[in-house]
Amino acid sequence: MKLEGWLPDAEATERLGQALARTRPTQALAQLHGDLGAGKSTLARALLRALGVQGAIRSPTYTLIERYPLDDGEAWHLDLYRIGHAEELDFLGLDEGDVRLWLVEWPERGEGALPPADLKVELAVDGQGRRYALSGLSEAGRGWLSRLAAEG
C-alpha cells in the first residue's frame, strides 16, 4: 500500500505528522527520506509533539539521536546524515528495550544496523510545498497506512 499527496506548507506537513501519531502502531520504525530541507525534521517534530512530548524537540543533526519519553516507552529520533558507516551506530548504544517508535532520517546510512522498517516516508520539495509518498513495508506499516487512509 502506498499513499501520496502534496503538502502546500509547513502547517500541512505538521498535520501529516499529527495524523501519523494518531494512527501509529504500538511499535514501529519509520524511515524518513528526502533531501536537506525537505521537511523530515518538521514532520518528526509534529509527530512527537502529537504523541505528548513536552519541552524542546531538537533536531538530532549533531547528536545523532534524541530520546523522548512516551506514555508507553520511548521514541527515538535519529539523524544519520553525519555517519560514514553503519558500524558507527554501535557506539550510540542503541538498546532497543523500551523503544516504541523509531524516526530515522537518512536511514540508508544505517542499513544493516537498524531494525526492519515498517513505514517509508519520502518527502521532496515541489515548488513552494512538498510532495510526499508513504509506503507500508511490513504488516504493521500497512496497517498504519490503512488507518491513516481511513482517517482521510
C-alpha positions in Angstrom: 0.0 0.0 0.0 1.2 3.5 -0.8 -0.3 6.9 -0.1 0.8 10.0 -2.0 0.0 13.7 -1.8 1.1 17.3 -1.8 1.8 19.5 1.3 1.4 23.2 0.4 3.2 24.5 3.5 4.8 23.6 6.9 1.4 23.5 8.6 0.3 20.8 6.2 3.5 18.8 7.0 2.7 19.2 10.7 -0.9 17.9 10.1 0.5 14.9 8.4 2.8 14.3 11.4 -0.1 14.6 13.7 -2.2 12.1 11.7 0.7 9.7 11.7 0.9 10.0 15.5 -2.9 9.3 15.9 -2.7 6.2 13.7 0.7 4.7 14.7 1.1 1.1 15.7 2.3 0.2 19.2 5.8 -0.3 17.9 7.2 0.9 14.6 10.2 2.2 12.7 9.6 4.9 10.2 12.3 5.8 7.7 12.3 9.5 6.7 13.8 10.1 3.2 14.4 13.4 1.5 17.0 15.9 0.6 18.1 18.6 3.1 15.2 21.0 3.7 12.5 18.5 2.5 10.7 18.6 5.8 11.8 15.4 7.6 12.5 17.2 10.9 9.3 19.2 10.7 7.3 16.0 10.2 9.1 14.2 13.1 8.7 17.2 15.4 4.9 17.4 14.8 4.6 13.6 15.2 6.4 13.7 18.5 4.5 16.7 19.8 1.2 15.0 18.9 2.4 12.0 21.0 2.7 14.2 24.0 6.4 15.1 24.1 6.8 18.2 26.1 9.7 20.7 26.0 12.2 21.2 23.3 12.2 18.8 20.4 15.7 19.1 18.9 16.9 18.0 15.6 19.5 15.2 16.1 21.7 16.5 13.3 24.8 16.8 15.6 23.8 14.5 18.5 22.7 11.7 16.0 20.0 10.6 18.4 17.4 12.3 20.6 15.3 10.2 23.0 11.8 11.2 24.1 9.6 9.7 26.8 6.2 8.4 25.7 3.3 7.0 27.8 4.2 3.5 26.7 8.0 3.7 26.4 10.4 5.9 24.3 10.6 7.5 20.9 14.0 7.8 19.3 14.7 10.3 16.6 17.9 9.6 14.7 19.6 11.6 12.0 22.3 9.5 10.3 23.5 12.1 7.8 26.8 12.6 9.6 27.8 8.9 9.9 30.1 7.3 7.4 29.3 3.6 8.0 26.5 1.7 9.7 29.1 0.2 12.1 29.3 3.6 13.8 25.8 3.0 15.2 27.4 0.5 17.6 28.8 3.5 19.5 25.4 5.1 20.1 24.3 2.3 22.5 21.0 1.6 20.7 19.5 -0.7 23.3 16.0 -1.3 21.8 14.4 -2.4 25.1 11.8 0.3 25.6 11.7 1.9 22.2 8.1 2.1 20.8 8.8 4.5 17.9 12.0 5.0 15.7 12.1 8.0 13.4 15.2 7.7 11.3 16.4 10.4 8.9 18.9 9.2 6.3 18.2 5.6 7.1 20.3 4.3 4.1 23.4 5.2 6.1 22.5 2.8 8.9 21.4 -0.1 6.6 22.0 -3.4 8.2 22.4 -2.0 11.7 18.8 -0.9 12.3 15.7 -3.0 12.9 13.5 -3.6 9.9 11.4 -0.6 8.8 7.6 -0.5 8.9 7.0 2.7 7.1 8.9 4.6 4.4 8.2 8.3 4.2 9.5 10.1 1.2 9.5 13.9 1.1 10.5 16.1 -1.8 10.5 19.9 -2.4 7.8 20.7 -5.0 7.5 24.4 -5.8 6.6 26.2 -2.6 5.4 22.9 -1.0 6.4 19.3 -0.6 5.4 16.1 -2.3 5.1 13.0 0.0 4.8 9.3 -0.6 4.2 6.8 2.3 4.8 3.1 1.8 4.0 0.3 4.2 7.0 -2.1 4.4 5.6 -4.5 6.9 2.3 -5.7 8.2 2.4 -3.1 10.9 3.3 -0.4 8.3 0.5 -1.4 6.0 -1.9 -1.3 8.9 -0.6 2.1 9.8 -1.3 3.4 6.3 -4.8 1.7 6.3 -5.7 3.6 9.5 -4.3 6.8 8.0 -6.3 6.4 4.8 -9.5 5.7 6.7 -9.0 8.9 8.7 -8.8 10.8 5.4 
